[in-house]
């Protein structure tokens, strides 16, 4: 378990640094083109396309099949090196072909996402630069998952730091060259150079993020060579596993396409895709630092247990990972709900109410979202990609129906309504996923998970009440109120309210005799105790 803790800590630290730099990059982007403007939605939509296609061909498929397949291949005489080279060669070919086709189809893809006229033309210009990201995002995931399967976890989470640094530099160059425009620059202001620096700079960062991983391959004893001999290495099994995941991700991207279309329907004067993507960035901060780090460390272990048929150890790891995630994610969700408006005022001060509502609506679904993530990886560890397809299909149906109903919501609330639909659908998906996993492995240690969860929810609710009370004492979140009046006041308010909420959360869990809190604090208390003993010895 100590190795899992160290791996999780390494992953979390890399993710934290990357996310913090990501916020800096997002802040600079908002200064460059604003958050609610003609250019903002065009740019955000052009970036949505490579991320959507990347999710279909890389993020889900590779996460679903690569680690289990490499672990199975590791019993070969060469430790799986030949298999890895064949699989990476296949991935490079697929990613390259898809990226090329998508780039050539840029005008059609922008139309699919609901943009028309001059806005569609600007988005298409961005897309010609942004769509090659598909290749590099796929390569990054492919190379990174190979490293994860080899239990080299650090590079995969630290590589995005390079991406964000390059992105920040390019945005600074853009602002220095063309100025910061709170209106997002008018349609006729945009030149080829502006488009190249803004979108091309983003692609340059993604390329560096992927290519740097080749260096770490050498560190773990791997050397890539193109190998087109794809027969005889059980890629057929990988293809079958990928088929269900591919179908699942196609379904989710159809839902995403509808979400962006409905969001764009509000018009440039209201919250749209860029506001939603910035709110999602905050939503993903705790998920990326906590859930992804913990699950990634447990994922390889669970795949090993599944390969040996050790279901008891598999179930124990799932339970331990789920409870660790819930302990931390529940508190983070509570904090983001209370501080949504001060956070939004830092990034989008003139429109902080709209972004704040979107953020709250998303965060309502943060706990279920992390549970779904853990459950999906558990199924993938078992080599089962079929079951996640079906419980995701139910989520997609709920999202499509709910999002289409959002056309009837007022434009200023439409983005928040879409986010709320996504959260409700995620809650339904989480319940179904856990029930199906329970049936698949004969139980998920449900009593211990439920015993922890109700305590976390009670403590989270108490911290929300306390935090909201202190926020009101500081002036509330109305126009001109101290917590939303500027950068300094927002930071002070967040620090005060966050500290109060942490004290209440930990205090309530202590009163409820939470064993998960005790387990979580044990390593910290041990280190503090050792530090005190060391200090005493030196005095």
N, C-alpha and C positions, 0 to 999 in steps of 0.2 A: 504493500500500500504506500510505502514511502516513495517508491519510484513513481507511482501515479501522482503523488503530491508534488514531487519535483517537476515532473513533466507538465502538470497543470499550471504550476507557478511560472515555468518558462514560457508556456503558451500565453498565459494571461498577461505577463509583462510585455511581451511583444505586441499582443493585441492592444493593450492599453496605450503604449507609445504610438502605435499606428493610428488608433482611433483619435487620440488627442491631436496628432498632426492632421488627421482627416477633418477635424473641426476647424483647425486653422485654415485649411484649404477651402472648406465650405464657406467660412466667413469671408475670405478674400474673393471667392466667386460671387457672393452676394454683393460685395462692394463693387465688383466689376460690372455685373449685368443686372443687379437687383434681384429680388425674389419673386415679385409679381410684376411681370412685364412681358412685352412682345418677345424679347430675346430669351427670357428665362425659360419659358415653356418649350420654345424651339430647341434650345440647347439640352434641356433635361430629357426631352423626348428622344433626341438623337443619341443620348447616352443610355437611354432605357433599352434601345434595340440591341446593342451588343451584349448588355448584361442579361437580357431575356434569352437570346440565342445561346449565350454562354451557359446559362442555367440549364438549358435543354441538353446540350451536347457534352457538357463537361461537369458542372458542379454536382448534379445529382447522379449521373451515370457513373462517373469516376469514383465518387464517394461510395456509391452503392456496391461497385464490383471490384475496385482496384485493390484495396487493402486485403479483403478475404482471398482474392485470387493470388496475390503475391505471397501471402502466408502459406497457401497451399503449394505454390510453386517452390517455396524455399526448401522443401525436402529434396529437390533435385540435386544432382551431383554438383552443379555449379552454383548452388544457392539461389537459383531463380534468375540469374543474370541474363541468360538468353531470353527467357520469357519477358523480362522487363524491357529489353531492347526491342523485341518484336512489338510489344504493346505500345511503347512510346512512338515507334516508327508509324504504326497504324494511326495513333492519335494525331501526330503531326500532319499526316496526309489528310485526315478528315477535317481537322481544324482549318488547315490551309484552304481546302476546297470550299468549305462553308463560308469562311471569311471572304473569299474572293467573290462568290456568288452573291452574298449579302451586300457587299460593297457596290457591286454592279446594279443591284436592285434598290439602291438607296431611295430614289424618288417614290417607288411603289410602297416601300416600308413606311415612309413618313406619312403617306396618305392613309395607310392602315391604322395609324395611331391618331387619326382624327384631326390632323392639321391641314389647312387649306391656304391657298393664295401665297402671299409674300412670306407668311410664317412657315409654310411648308417648304418654300424655296430656301429659306435660311437654315431650316432644320436639315434639309438635304445636303447643303454645303457642309454643315457640321458633320453629318453622317459619313461623308466620303473620307473624312479624317478619323472618325471614331470607330467605324465598323471593323477596321483591321484589329481592333482590340480583341475581337472574338478569338483570333489565332493565339494571341499572347496570353489571354485569360485562360484558355484551354490548356496551353503549354504549362502555365504556372501551376494549375491544379494537378496536372498529370505528374510533373516533376516533384511537386510538393507531397503528393500522396505516396509516391514511391519512397520518399524520405521518411514520411510518417510510418509507413509499413516497416521500415528499417529501424524504427524507434529513434529517429533523429528529428525531433519535433520543432526545434528552435527556428530553423531557416524558413519554414512555411509561414510562420507568424511574423517574423522580423522582416521578410522581404518587402511587404507592403510599406514599410517605413521608407524605403528607397523611392517607391512610387510616389508617396505623399510629399517627400522632400522635393522631387523633381516637379510635381504638380504645383507646389507652393512657389517655387522659383519662376515657373512659366507664368503663373498668375500675377506675380509681382512685375514681371517684364511687361505683361499685357497692360496692367494699370499704369505703369510708368510711361508706356508708349502711347496709350490711347485714352487714359484717364479713367477714373471711377465715375460711373454714371448711375445715380439712383433710379433713373427711369429705364435703365437697361439698354441704352442706345437705340436710336430710331432705326427703322427698317433700312433706310437709304444710307445710314452711316456705316454699315458693315462692309468691310473690304476683305479681299482674299487673305491679306496678311493677318487681319484680326481673327478670322476663322482659323487659320493655320496655327497661330500661337495658342488660341484657346483650346480648340479640340485636338490639334496635333500634339500640343504639350501634354494633354491627358493621356494620349496614346503612347507617347514616349515614356512616360512614367510606368505604364503597364508593361511595356516591353522590357524595361530594365528590371522590373519586379520578377518577371519570368526568367530572363536569361541569367540572372545572378545565381539561380539555383543550380546551374550546371557546375559551378565552383564547389558547392556543397556535396554534389554527387561524388566528386573525387575524394572528398573527405571521408565518405563512408565506403570507399572502395569500389565505386561504380564508374564505368567509363562508357559513355553512350556511343554506339555505332549503329548506323542505319541497318536494319535487318528486315527485308521484305518477305522472308520465308515464314508466312503466317500460319502454315499448316503444321499440325502435329503438336501444338502446344496448348490444346484445350481452349482455344479462343472461342470455340463454338459455345462452350458453357458460359463464358463471359458475355457472348452475344445474347444468349437467352436471358441472362440476368439483366442485361442492359435494356432489353426490349420492353419489359414492364416499367422500368424506370423512365425510359424515353417516353412511353405513353403517358405516364404520370406527369412528367414535366411539360409535355405538350398541353395537357389539360390545364395545368396551372398557368401557363403562359397565355392561353386563350382567356382565362379569367383576368390576367394582368393586362392584356390588350383592351379588354372591355373597361377595366378600371381607368386606364389612361384616357381612353376616348371620353368617358363620362366626366373625368376631371378636366379635360381640355374644353368640354362643352360649357364650362362656367365663364370662359372668356378671359382675356389677359388682365382684367381688373380684379380678379378674385384668385384665391388660392388654387393652384393647379399642381402639375407634376413636380415642379421644383420645390414647392413648399412641402409637398408630401414626401419627397425624397429626403429633404433635410430633417423632417420629423422622424422619418424612418432611420436616419443616421443615429439619432439619439436613442431610438428604440433598440437599435442593434448594438449600442455600446455595452450595456450589461450582458446582453446575450452573447456577444462575441468574446468578451473578457471572461465571463463565467461559464456559460453553458458550452460554448464551442471548445474552450480550453479543457474543461472537465471531460466532456464527451470524447474529444479527440484522444485524450490520454487513455480512457477506458475502452475505446473502440477496438484498438489492436488486441487488448487483453480479452475482450468478449469474443472476438473472432478466433483467437487461439483456443479459448474454452469450447466454443462451438465446434471447432475442427476436431477436438479431442472427445467431444460428446459429454463434456463436464457441465451439465445443466445447472447443478447446484452452485458452482462457482460463477457461472454466467448470471444466474438470478441474483446472487449476492452482489456482484459488481453493478448490475443494473440498479438495484435498490440503493446501494451506497452512492452511486453517481446521481441518481434522481433526487435523493434527499439533500445531498450537498448543493445541487443546483437550486432546489426549491428554497432552501434556507437563505441563500443570498439573493436570488432573483425576486423573491416576494418583497424584500426590503427595497430593492432597487425600483421595482414597479411603484411602490408606495411613494418613494421620493420623487420620481418623475411625474406622477400625477399631481402632487402638491406644488411642485416647482415648475410645471410646464410653462406657465406664463412668464416668470422671470427668465427662464432659459431662452424662450422665444424672443424676449425683448432684446437680448444680447445680439441675436443673429438677424432678426427682422423687426426692428423696433416699430416702424410705422404700421406693420401688419401683425403684431405679436399675438393679437387675439385669435386670428385665423389659424396661425401655426400652432398656438397653444391648444386649441380645441382638437386639431388633428393629432397632436402628440398624445393628448389624454386618451383619445379614442383608440389609438394604436396600442398604448401601454396597457389598457384594460386586458388585452390579449397576450401580454408578455409571458405570464406564467404558463398558460396552455401552449404557447408557441415553443417554449423551451422543452416542455414535456413531449411534444410531438417530435422535436428534433432528436431527443434521447431515444424515443420509441422507434423512430425510423432507423437509427443506427443499430439498434438492437436487432431489428429484422434483417438489416443488411449483413450483420455479423453472422446470422444464421443462414445466409445465402438466399434469403427470401425477399425478392423485390416485388412479388405479385401482390402480397397483402397491403403494403404501403400504397400501391396504386389505387386499390379500392377505397381505403379510408381517405385518401386525398381526393378521389373523385367526388365523394360526398361533400367535402369542403368546397370544391370548385363549383358544384351545382348551387350550393347555398350562396356563395359569393356572387355568381353570375346573376341569380334572381335578385338578390339584395341590392347589388350595384345598379342594375337596370332600374330598380325602383327609386334610386337616388336621383334620377332625372326629375322627379317631382319635388325634390328638396330645393330650397332657395339657394342661389349661386354662392352666397357667402358661407353657407353651411354644408355645401355639397361635398367638399373634400373630406371634412370631418365625418360626414355620414358614410362615405366610402370606407374610411378607416375603421369605423365602428362595425360595419358589416364584416370586414376582414377579421376583426377580433372575435365576433360572435361565431363565425364559421370556424375559426381556429379552436375555440372552446369545444365545439361539437366534435371536431376532428380529434382532439386530444382524448376525449372520453372514449371514442370508438377505438383509437389506436391502443390505449392501455388495456381495454377489454379484450381485444384481439390478441395482443401479446400475452396476456394472462392465459388465454386458451392455448396459445402456441407452445408455451414452456411450462404449463401446469402451475401457474402462479407467478406473481411479481413481488412477493413480500409486501402485499397490499396493506396489511394491517400496520406495519411499521411506517410505510410511506404516508398512509392516511393519518396516523397518529402525529406524524411530524407536520403534515400539511395544515391540519386544522389549527395547530398552535401558531404556525407561521402566518396564517390568514388573520387570526385574532390579533396577534402582535402587529401585523401590518396595518390593520384597520385602526388600532389604537394610535399608531404612529402617524397615520393620516390625519386623525382628529387633532392630535397635538401639534403637528406641523402646520395644518391649516389655521389653527388658533393663533400660533405665533406669526404666521404670515399676515393675518388680519391685524394683529397688534402692530406690525411694522408698516401698516398702511393699506394692505389689500393689493389687488391687481388691477384696479381701475386706472384709467388714463391719468398720468401724472403722479400716481402713487409711488412711494419710495422704492419698493421692490422691482418696479418696471421702468424707472425713470432714467436709467443709464447703466453703463457697464459696471462702475464701482458699486453702486447701490444694489444692483442685481447680484453681484458676487458676494457682498456682505450678507444679503438676505438669504442666499442659498447656503452659505456657510453656517449661519445661525440656525436656520430651519432644519438643515440636514443634520446638524449635530444633535438638536433636540430629538429628531425622529430616530436617530441611531440609539440614543440613550433609552428612549421609550421602547423601541423594538427589542433591544437586548434585555432590558429590564422585565418586560412582560414575558418573554421567553424563559427567563430565569424563574419567574414566579410560577410559570406553567411546567417547570422541571423538564425542559426540552433536552433530551439526550443528544439530539443533533447539534444543538448549540454547544453543549459541553464538548462533544467530539470536535467541533469546528474550532473552538477556542483552545483546546488542549495543546496543539503545537505552538501557538502563540505564547501561552502561559509558560510552557516548558522553556522556550527561548528566553523569555523575560527572567525566569528563575535562574537559568544558567548565567545570564548577563549580570544579575545581582550578585551571584556567588563569585563571579570573576572580579567584579568591582570590589567586593569585600576582601578578596584575597590580595588585591593590589594596594589596599589602603594601609 
